[in-house]
Amino acid sequence: MNSLLVILALFLVAGYWWHAMRIREAAKASAERACRQADVQLLDDTVALHRFELVRKSGGGWQLLRCYQFEFATDGRQRFHGQITMAGNRSLIIEMDQFIP
């Protein structure tokens, strides 16, 4: 019985990790798209989870929001910061520091 619970817990952790990686990849794709549209370069080719929070939806349910940070540059020297708020695989808000091209 104990080994069954351990296996179940391992499957739950693996499932959560797999789901979180898919959301991270969606956030990275959104960051790449936003950088391409702004004609800037996404630095380090990655996003990093900054925080997550449980919020109440307008319909009355609950939703987990994940906020990812990324850095970008216009010329490769000066770094600017951006943030993406994700609800599942969907990006809700993309914010980027102001920069002079």
Buried (B, 14 or more C-beta within 10 A) or exposed (E): EEEEEEEEEEEEEEEEEEEEEEBBEBBBBBBBEBBEEBEBBBBEEBBEBEEBEEEEEEEEEEBEBBBBBBBBBBEEEEEBEBBBBBBBEEBEEBEBEEEEE
